[in-house]
């Protein structure tokens, strides 16, 4: 029996780089995008032996802006996947999309190719906040994208949102949530802004920079966090991971594979893989990739201790926590007791989960499970 595999396909192209973005992405001409698609197909073919061991349970197109691809380009990539991997009728196939890049024709092409889930990057329903972020779309353009997706029959839509933005208030965040909830998406991802070094945002809002005070203070950010949980729960969305909420039956299976450490294979520049407890990262160099060089930047065999660490600090991101084995109880007994005494973790007979307070300070709590 074949083992389930998650497939990630990285599309490193976008219309324009957002001011906060530190992902591997940049604008590119159509000819470059077309050559990249050809190289992707070749890379997938070069890994065809994996298809003898694995079946693809999920396929996720991430970026960048994968919806920059035409329907034909995306269909060609999925055709290559189907040529070498068993892809069941219930496989979850997701494409990350940006408003302003989708057309009815493109959506029809994605649907024909077998895409059954779209993740739409809204970030905010406030046009002023979108402008600050450097997004290429307005709230009204997002609404048009959302309408087209529904009319083309997409019944599993995620909306990405971002809080703790410069100038954001509790009231504007609550307004964004209300507007999105009125659309009834199946899934909502709600992340807090992280100001990353090397981005235009860092130059303006990084520590000690002139715009730093425009960011919400710690109390406002914390209240936004609590508001999100309460408002989405009241609307019928189950929080299944620290930053992800879904209606029953619509949790993202691909992302769960990361948190549960099931094997996944990444294609495209910079893509990561986990295969039989070896972590790989593809080279980030575009030119060699376009010329057919599919090399790893790194390949790391995880030690047993590292596997235990990942089991805990990835698994505890989920609201259901981690199933406790005898080994985990033995290795982490002192950590469990310490975090329980601090009110950050609770244990049942067979599981460990972070408390609400533990989720509040999850960076601290999860770091406690590092063994070295």
DRENTIDO-26426 format. One record per atom (N, C-alpha, C): y, z negated, x negated. Coordinates in pm, whole numbers, padded with zeros to 5 digits, always signed. Each point is the difference from the previous one (the first is absolute). Layout:
% DRENTIDO-26426
YZX...
% end
This chain:
% DRENTIDO-26426
-00120+00000-00085+00120+00000+00085+00125+00000-00088+00094+00087+00033+00121+00011-00081+00096-00117+00027+00074-00037-00104+00099-00107+00008+00133+00055+00048+00071-00079+00082+00132+00043+00047+00100+00004-00115+00085+00100+00004+00103+00019-00102+00134+00029+00068+00106-00063-00048+00134+00038+00041+00054+00104-00096+00061+00105+00051+00059+00103-00084+00152-00005+00016+00070-00013-00113+00146+00003-00001+00045+00127-00071+00095+00071+00060+00052+00124-00057+00150-00015-00017+00045+00005-00126+00142-00023-00029+00078+00131-00002+00104+00004+00082+00092+00114+00004+00134-00048-00058+00033+00039-00124+00114-00062-00069+00134+00069+00025+00014+00064+00115+00121+00077+00026+00077-00057+00118+00131+00016-00003+00086-00044+00109+00122+00092+00007+00074-00011+00110+00123+00079+00014+00108-00056-00093+00011-00133+00001+00099-00068-00083-00049-00143-00024+00015-00047-00120-00046-00134-00035+00088-00105+00068-00063-00095+00071+00076-00108+00063+00052-00096-00107+00108-00069+00032+00068-00083-00099-00082-00120-00045-00097-00044+00081-00080-00118-00032-00137+00036-00057-00033+00128-00005-00137+00044-00027-00032+00002-00150-00112-00065-00036-00048+00009-00138-00140+00063-00006-00040+00069+00108-00130+00067+00003+00004+00126-00085-00118+00050-00033-00013+00122-00078+00027+00119+00093+00126+00041+00008+00037+00108+00091+00132+00061-00044+00019+00128+00037+00123+00071-00034+00003+00131+00078+00119+00058+00020+00007+00133+00063-00067+00105-00088-00049+00107+00063-00063+00110-00075+00008+00128+00082+00001+00112-00069+00003+00130+00067-00133+00027+00069+00004+00091+00098-00120+00034+00076-00112+00051-00090+00034+00078-00103-00103+00054-00089-00073-00112-00073+00073-00106-00038-00063-00114-00067-00091-00074+00097+00046-00017+00124-00082-00068+00099-00128+00078+00028+00010+00130+00006-00118+00083+00026-00100-00009-00116+00050+00001-00123-00089-00013-00115-00065-00138-00001+00076-00101+00039-00055-00136+00005-00115-00008+00099+00015+00064+00115-00108+00001+00099-00124+00068-00058+00019+00109-00072-00115+00067-00063-00068-00093-00101+00082-00072-00077-00058-00093-00098-00072-00115+00069+00055-00049+00110-00068-00104+00077-00139+00046+00042-00008+00120+00050-00129+00052+00046-00098+00009-00117+00050+00039-00115-00087+00007-00117-00045-00140-00044+00092-00095+00005-00037-00137-00039-00106-00056+00094+00018+00021+00129-00099-00047+00098-00136+00064-00028+00001+00130-00026-00124+00070-00031-00065-00055-00126+00080-00036-00099-00053-00050-00127-00070-00135+00017+00029-00070+00112-00063-00130+00027-00109+00011+00107-00052+00121+00019-00095+00024+00110-00127-00084-00011-00036-00043-00122-00121-00081-00014+00013-00134+00074+00124-00047+00019+00020-00124+00077-00050+00016+00143+00006+00123+00051-00045+00025+00136-00148-00024+00021-00076-00004-00108-00143-00030+00011-00024-00148+00024+00096-00083-00042-00013-00145+00012+00081-00058+00114+00116+00065+00029+00093-00056+00097+00023+00092+00119+00038-00060+00113+00054+00074+00114+00143-00047+00023+00088+00092+00032+00142-00033+00016+00023-00061+00138+00033-00130+00000+00028-00069+00126+00145+00014+00041+00089+00012-00100+00142+00015+00025+00060+00097-00102+00104+00071+00043+00079+00084-00090+00146-00033+00027+00075-00027-00106+00140-00040+00015+00087+00084-00092+00092+00077+00059+00098+00077-00077+00124-00085-00017+00030-00042-00125+00117-00083-00027+00093+00069-00098+00117-00060-00022+00096+00066-00086+00104-00095-00055+00121+00060-00029+00046+00130+00041+00006+00016+00151+00007+00126+00037+00008+00039+00140-00107+00105+00027-00121-00043+00037-00107+00096+00026+00034+00102+00109+00086-00039+00096+00034+00092+00107+00091+00113-00046+00027+00005-00131+00070+00115-00056-00096+00120-00007-00132-00028+00007-00100+00106-00006-00007+00076+00132-00031+00128-00006-00022+00079+00121-00136-00037+00060-00020+00039+00123-00130-00022+00063-00111+00068-00075+00026+00120-00052-00102+00075-00074-00036-00071-00131+00101-00051-00070-00027-00070-00125-00085-00124+00022+00038-00079+00100-00074-00122+00027-00142+00032+00048-00013+00102+00083-00133+00040+00048-00088+00043-00116+00058+00069-00098-00077+00043-00116-00055-00117-00080+00082-00105-00016-00045-00119-00072-00114-00067+00075+00015-00015+00132-00106-00062+00079-00126+00086+00002+00017+00131-00004-00116+00088-00008-00079-00028-00128+00073-00024-00109-00067-00031-00127-00073-00132+00008+00063-00100+00064-00066-00130+00018-00130+00018+00078+00007+00075+00109-00119+00020+00084-00108+00079-00072+00038+00082-00096-00098+00080-00073-00091-00085-00088+00050-00116-00045-00073-00078-00098-00033-00142+00043+00063-00045+00109-00026-00135+00050-00037+00007+00148-00097-00081+00041-00027-00015+00142+00121-00068+00063+00055+00061+00103+00117-00055+00068-00035-00011+00148-00028-00123+00043-00049-00021+00136+00105+00031+00106-00045+00019+00125+00092+00031+00110+00097-00113+00030-00034-00124-00041+00089-00113+00026+00082-00036-00123+00000+00085-00102+00078-00029-00121+00148-00012+00034+00067-00097-00060+00144-00018+00019+00071+00086-00104+00084+00093+00047+00072+00091-00090+00149-00017+00026+00071-00057-00097+00141-00037+00015+00089+00086-00088+00115+00036+00053+00104+00066-00080+00128-00080+00013+00058-00040-00114+00132-00061+00001+00105+00108+00025+00094-00028+00090+00099+00100+00041+00140-00057-00005+00094+00085-00033+00141-00037+00010+00067+00082+00108+00077-00063+00087+00079+00077+00096+00088+00100-00077+00016+00116+00055+00078+00102-00068-00086+00098-00076-00131-00028-00009-00090+00092-00071-00105+00060+00093-00006-00045+00125-00104+00045+00091+00055+00100+00102-00084+00097+00036+00029+00094+00106-00119+00001+00095+00018+00057+00118-00113+00010+00093-00113+00082-00061+00035+00108-00069-00102+00084-00063-00078-00077-00105+00071-00078-00081-00066-00077-00105-00093-00105+00061+00047-00068+00105-00082-00101+00066-00125+00062+00062+00014+00118+00059-00117+00068+00055-00101+00032-00110+00052+00042-00116-00088+00029-00113-00073-00124-00048+00070-00112-00007-00064-00125-00042-00110-00039+00100+00031+00014+00129-00097-00036+00104-00124+00088-00010+00019+00129-00017-00115+00091-00014-00083-00034-00122+00066-00047-00106-00071-00033-00124-00082-00128+00013+00023-00077+00105-00076-00122+00022+00077-00129-00022+00129+00009-00031+00081-00121-00016+00006-00073+00134-00029-00131-00001+00001-00076+00126+00088-00123-00005+00074-00017-00110+00091-00115-00011+00121+00042-00082+00119-00033+00050+00123+00026-00073+00069-00133-00029+00053-00013-00120+00079-00117-00038+00142+00049-00026+00091-00033+00091+00135+00056-00003+00097-00101-00063+00068+00043-00105+00092-00088-00072+00136-00006+00064+00019-00094+00092+00131-00018+00064+00088-00090-00087-00049-00117-00032+00068-00106-00078+00102-00077+00082+00087+00069+00075+00101-00070+00080+00043+00089+00115+00036-00065+00113+00054+00074+00114+00153+00002-00003+00058-00052-00109+00146-00004-00014+00043+00111-00095+00081+00092+00047+00038+00113-00084+00076-00042-00127+00078-00105+00011+00074-00046-00118-00096-00051-00107-00105-00070+00043-00099-00049-00095-00079+00116-00061-00032+00101+00081-00070+00117-00052+00083+00072-00106+00130+00007+00025+00090+00063-00097+00001-00078-00131+00004-00133+00010-00002-00084-00120-00128+00020-00080-00111+00014+00071-00129+00019-00065-00015+00138-00065+00085+00093+00041-00011+00136-00052-00104+00083+00072-00035-00040+00123-00097+00077+00079+00060+00134+00041-00087+00098+00024+00048+00135+00033+00015+00020+00151-00023-00106+00079-00005+00016+00145+00085-00107+00068+00026+00021+00127+00066-00099+00086-00104-00056+00098+00042-00103+00074-00086-00055+00105-00032+00107+00102+00097+00080+00036-00021+00105+00100-00101+00104-00048+00004+00032-00129-00098+00095-00055-00140-00061-00004-00007-00130-00026-00131-00066+00010-00055+00011+00142+00085-00025+00101-00045+00009+00139-00056+00138+00032+00063+00104-00053-00049+00136+00023-00135+00020-00068-00015-00051-00121-00128+00008-00070-00109-00072+00078+00032-00119+00048-00097-00080+00076-00040+00072+00128+00099+00057+00069-00029+00074+00124-00093+00117-00027+00028+00077-00106-00084+00115-00033-00144-00044-00030-00014-00110-00074-00134-00048-00036-00079-00037+00125+00064-00068+00093-00069-00035+00125-00036+00126+00080+00092+00094+00009-00025+00121+00077-00112+00085-00060-00019-00011-00131-00109+00073-00065-00133-00075+00008+00002-00116+00065-00125-00070+00027-00040-00108-00099+00090-00039-00090-00034-00107-00094+00004-00134+00073-00116-00067+00002-00014-00124+00076-00012-00123-00088+00024+00016-00130-00004-00113-00093+00116+00015-00096+00112-00065+00033+00122+00012-00078+00040-00135-00059+00032+00001-00127+00060-00116-00066+00147+00027-00024+00082-00104+00011+00140+00008-00036+00026-00100-00112+00051+00051-00113+00036-00085-00114+00142-00052+00017+00016-00132-00018+00131-00063+00008+00025-00082-00126+00129-00019-00032+00038-00075-00119+00111-00098+00034-00023-00126-00035+00100-00104+00029+00065-00048-00130+00093-00095+00016+00078-00057-00112+00082+00108-00070+00058+00090+00078+00081+00108-00054+00144-00047-00023+00073+00067-00088+00141-00037-00021+00078+00003+00132+00070-00106+00028+00082-00008+00121-00077-00027+00127-00131-00014-00007-00080-00019+00121+00016-00142+00054+00010-00008+00133+00008-00129+00070-00126-00018+00085-00022-00123+00045-00110-00025+00092+00011+00090+00122+00124+00017+00048+00020+00076+00123-00035+00148-00018+00036+00057-00114-00029+00142-00020-00151+00022-00020-00066-00095-00067-00146+00010-00015-00069-00013+00136+00045-00095+00080-00059-00017+00134+00020+00127+00083+00115+00064-00014+00028+00124+00072-00095+00111-00046-00024+00008-00130-00096+00098-00052-00138-00023+00059-00046-00125+00000-00132-00030+00057-00006+00037+00148+00105-00033+00074+00001+00029+00144-00007+00151+00026+00073+00077-00077+00000+00145+00019-00137+00060-00033-00062-00051-00105-00133+00052-00038-00104-00043+00103+00005-00124+00046-00097-00048+00098+00009+00078+00130+00119+00048+00034+00015+00080+00122-00079+00130-00007-00037+00042-00121-00077+00123-00018-00151-00024+00003-00042-00126-00010-00142-00039+00004-00087+00069-00105+00037-00006-00127-00092+00052-00102-00124-00089-00008-00108+00057-00053-00124-00077-00011+00004-00099-00116+00087+00024-00097-00001-00079-00123+00142-00010-00052+00037-00115-00055+00131-00019-00063-00020-00068-00135+00054+00059-00104+00003-00063-00132+00142-00049-00024+00014-00127-00033+00133-00060-00018+00007-00067-00136+00064+00068-00094+00009-00048-00137+00142-00048-00030+00009-00094-00092+00130-00047-00048+00040+00083-00121+00126+00037-00007+00051+00077-00113-00021-00075-00131-00051+00071-00099-00006-00050-00137+00089+00090-00085+00099-00057-00064+00091+00077-00083-00066+00020-00137-00046+00123-00025-00079+00029-00120+00088+00052-00114-00032-00043-00121+00072+00050-00117-00017+00151-00011+00104+00065-00052-00006+00144-00019+00040+00081+00120+00041-00066+00109+00046+00070+00119+00151-00016+00016+00065+00091+00073+00143-00017+00028+00029-00134+00069-00095-00048+00083+00020-00129+00065+00011-00113-00102-00078+00008-00106+00004-00107-00099+00135-00003-00070+00055+00118-00024+00130+00006-00067+00110-00062+00085-00020+00004+00132+00103-00056+00088-00033-00140+00050-00129-00021+00035-00037-00125+00066-00088-00091-00084-00035+00041-00122-00082-00085-00085+00073-00127-00039-00075-00092-00057+00057-00130-00035+00123+00017-00090+00111-00061+00042+00123+00005-00077+00083+00125+00022-00047+00090+00088+00073+00123+00026+00102-00022+00112+00102+00089+00010+00110-00023+00095-00041-00005+00146-00107+00070+00036-00038+00003+00141-00104-00103+00039-00037-00088-00095-00108-00095+00027+00028-00086+00124+00125-00038+00019+00034-00089+00111-00008+00069+00136-00016+00133-00001-00017+00071+00127-00140-00017+00057-00094-00043-00084-00136-00025+00049+00000-00126+00086-00086-00005+00103-00008-00121+00083-00036-00122-00085+00058-00116+00034-00035-00120-00075-00143-00043+00035-00050-00095-00077-00141-00040+00015-00031-00049+00140+00092-00074+00061-00024-00054+00134-00007+00113+00103+00091+00098-00011-00003+00113+00093-00128+00081-00018-00040+00022-00124-00122+00076-00025-00122-00072+00058-00004-00130-00017-00111-00079+00055-00002+00006+00152+00118-00007+00062+00005+00006+00146-00042+00137+00052+00040+00104-00071-00044+00135+00036-00152+00009-00003-00059-00062-00102-00146-00002-00015-00065-00068+00121+00052-00115+00040-00056-00070+00116+00024+00077+00129+00119+00058+00014+00029+00079+00120-00100+00114+00015-00030+00066-00112-00092+00113+00005-00134-00042+00057-00056-00106-00053-00130-00048+00045+00002-00034+00149+00103-00071+00043+00006-00045+00139+00023+00116+00097+00092+00088-00035+00034+00112+00090-00119+00095+00014-00066+00032-00111-00112+00093+00007-00121-00063+00069-00023-00128-00022-00111-00067+00068+00023+00001+00151+00123-00028+00042+00031-00001+00143-00018+00138+00063+00012+00105-00081-00015+00137+00050-00145+00050-00009-00093-00087-00044-00141+00037-00001-00052+00057-00130+00077-00020-00109-00044+00049-00130-00064-00114-00080-00121+00024-00045-00071-00101-00079+00035+00018-00147+00041-00108-00061+00026+00004-00144-00134-00015-00072-00043+00105-00071-00130-00007-00066+00013-00007-00152+00121+00019-00051+00028-00010-00144+00144-00043-00013+00038-00050-00115+00132-00062-00015+00112+00086+00057-00003+00131-00021+00111+00086+00043-00040+00103+00105-00118-00015+00061-00049+00104+00090-00045-00056+00134+00039+00072+00106-00024-00041+00138-00057+00118+00077-00096-00027+00089-00061+00110+00073-00043-00045+00139-00002+00096+00091-00065-00024+00128-00150-00009-00024-00075-00069+00087-00144-00015-00022-00068+00135-00024-00079+00007-00109-00074+00121-00032+00073+00099-00086+00125-00032-00039+00080+00098-00075+00041-00049-00140-00065-00102-00052+00026-00039-00139-00033+00117-00091+00078+00018-00106-00020+00114-00090-00126-00023-00084-00103+00079+00025-00127-00017-00069+00012+00032-00149+00085+00095-00034+00015+00036-00141+00060-00115-00079+00108-00059+00051+00061-00111-00072-00092-00122-00007-00079-00022+00105-00096-00110-00003-00100+00018-00114-00031+00125-00032-00095+00024-00109+00056-00050-00133+00132+00006-00018+00060-00054-00122-00014-00151-00004+00034-00066+00109+00000-00146+00004-00141-00057-00003-00097+00081+00044-00139-00046+00000-00078+00050-00121+00069+00073-00088-00058+00046-00126-00121+00091+00018+00001+00082+00103-00102+00104+00009+00044+00116-00088-00094+00082-00042+00032+00105-00095+00093+00105+00060+00092+00048-00082+00087+00110+00041+00027+00089-00120+00030+00126+00029+00027+00099-00104+00135+00063+00025+00085-00001-00104+00132+00060+00011+00006+00135-00069+00063+00096+00067+00021+00133-00055+00150+00027-00011+00040+00074-00104+00140+00030-00021+00056-00086-00112+00117+00038-00050+00057-00072-00114+00033-00145+00040-00030-00092-00091+00032-00140+00021-00090-00073+00098-00095+00068+00062-00085-00063+00101-00098-00097-00065-00029-00109+00071-00093-00102-00049-00133+00010+00071-00104-00049-00066-00134-00002+00056-00068-00132-00033-00094-00040+00084-00091-00110-00029-00141+00049+00030-00080+00016-00103-00136+00050+00015-00094-00089-00079-00090-00067+00072-00100-00085-00063+00065-00099-00097+00107-00064+00047+00073-00103-00075+00064+00051-00128+00031+00128-00002+00084+00057-00106+00129+00050+00065+00114-00044-00052+00129+00046+00052+00051+00113-00089+00034+00110+00064+00052+00117-00070+00143+00027+00047+00080+00057-00089+00130+00051+00040+00016+00139-00060+00030+00098+00085+00019+00137-00047+00128+00011-00082+00003+00097-00089+00122+00030-00076+00114+00031+00096+00120-00038-00040+00119+00025+00083+00072+00129-00038-00052+00074-00097+00068+00120-00050-00029+00120+00091+00107+00059+00055-00017+00109+00095-00043+00131-00066+00063+00037-00110-00025+00132-00059-00146+00021-00040-00062-00096-00072-00142+00018-00031-00086+00010+00126+00036-00078+00102-00077+00002+00125+00005+00139+00064+00120+00058+00002+00014+00134+00058-00082+00103-00078-00026-00029-00127-00079+00091-00084-00147-00036-00004-00042-00091+00091-00143-00028+00013-00054-00112-00084+00088-00087-00055-00045-00115-00078-00002-00124+00090-00119-00053+00026-00016-00114+00090-00049-00120-00081+00093-00066-00067-00038-00107-00091+00043-00136+00055-00067-00105-00051+00036-00137+00035+00101-00055-00099+00098-00071+00052+00091-00075-00087-00066-00128-00047-00086-00056+00087-00072-00122-00036-00129-00009+00081-00097-00069-00056-00127-00030+00068-00042-00139-00047-00011-00092+00094-00025-00140-00036-00121-00053+00077-00103-00037-00075-00115-00067+00060+00038-00145+00031-00003-00036+00127+00041-00135+00038-00108-00101-00037+00041-00108-00062-00094-00108-00028-00036-00070+00130-00103-00083-00005-00039-00072+00122+00113-00092+00046+00069-00063-00095+00112-00087+00037+00111+00079+00069+00029+00119-00050+00103+00084+00063-00041+00043+00139-00128+00023+00020-00047+00036+00135+00020-00117+00096-00026-00122-00046+00021-00118+00084+00149-00017+00031+00084+00019-00100+00145-00011+00021+00045+00097+00108-00042+00125-00013+00042+00101+00098-00053-00031+00139-00123-00050+00007-00055-00037+00130+00091-00099+00071+00056-00094-00075+00083-00102+00061+00142+00049+00026+00068+00055-00102+00142+00029+00024+00022+00128+00079-00100+00084+00013+00011+00112+00094-00048-00043+00139-00114-00069+00004-00057-00039+00129+00085-00097+00078+00071-00090-00070+00082-00098+00071+00127+00061+00057+00027+00127-00030+00111+00068+00068-00033+00023+00148-00129+00005+00032-00043+00021+00138+00006-00132+00077+00034+00008+00127+00009-00120+00082-00136-00064+00021-00107+00079-00009-00133-00059+00015-00049-00061-00131+00074+00020-00107-00032-00063-00126-00123+00056-00069-00068-00088-00074-00112+00040-00086-00125-00078+00041-00112+00072+00008-00129-00066+00023-00040-00075-00126-00034-00127+00016-00029-00085-00115-00147+00006-00038-00023+00031-00126-00135-00006-00057-00012-00129-00080-00122-00034-00038-00019-00119-00082+00074+00012-00132+00001+00121-00055+00068+00020-00127+00150-00023+00014+00060+00053+00106+00144-00020+00021+00033-00147+00020-00086-00070+00073+00023-00144+00020-00004-00075-00133-00094+00040-00085-00015-00068-00129+00114+00031-00095+00035+00130-00011+00103+00042-00096+00138-00049+00041+00028+00003+00131+00137-00027+00047+00013-00133+00075-00100-00089-00015+00004-00126+00074+00129-00077-00020+00045-00014-00126+00123-00075-00027+00122+00070+00057+00003+00134-00009+00113+00076+00054+00006-00017+00151-00116+00011+00067-00003-00020+00145+00056-00136+00038-00047-00103-00067+00044-00136+00035+00150-00017-00023+00050+00054-00111+00143-00012-00031+00085+00071+00105-00039+00123+00036+00078+00075+00098-00011-00062+00140-00117-00059+00031-00014-00069+00129+00092-00121+00006+00006-00075-00108+00087-00118-00003+00147+00037+00016+00036+00119-00048+00138+00048+00012+00026+00071+00133-00102+00010+00083+00015+00064+00130+00008+00151-00005-00050+00060-00109+00012+00144-00019-00128+00075+00035-00111-00070+00015-00129+00063+00025-00084-00091+00087-00086+00061+00081-00096-00080+00077-00136+00068-00007-00103-00084+00008-00136+00050-00006-00077-00038+00126-00085+00092+00045-00097-00031+00103-00135-00009-00069-00108+00004+00076-00132-00010-00060-00028+00116-00096+00055+00116+00032-00038+00117-00081+00116+00089-00044+00126-00039+00028+00112+00086-00036+00116-00083-00055+00083+00066-00081+00126-00059-00046+00113+00092+00043+00106-00058+00055+00115+00080+00044+00128-00072-00042+00105+00077-00022+00130-00060-00026+00059-00050+00131+00068-00112-00005+00074-00049+00116+00130+00080+00013+00074-00024+00107+00130+00066+00016+00091-00032-00119-00004-00125-00041+00082-00039-00115-00050+00068-00128-00131+00013-00012-00057+00067-00115+00041+00146-00007+00007+00066+00116+00045+00139+00005+00147+00008-00040+00078-00100+00039+00142-00006-00038+00018+00007-00151-00088-00069-00071+00009-00005-00147-00124+00065-00060-00038+00115+00057-00127+00062-00038-00005+00038-00148+00113+00040-00057-00003+00035-00143-00047-00118-00084+00050-00117+00033-00043-00121-00072-00146-00032+00030-00035-00002+00129-00135-00042+00039-00107+00093-00059+00024+00130+00007-00100+00094-00049-00012-00004-00151+00110-00028-00070-00004-00009-00146-00089-00114-00048-00022-00100+00085-00083-00114-00038-00147+00041-00021-00037+00118+00048-00140+00043-00011-00025+00083-00125+00101+00015-00085-00021+00065-00128-00075-00096-00092-00103+00049-00064-00086-00086-00082+00040+00002-00147+00086+00093-00039+00036+00008-00142+00151+00003-00017
% end
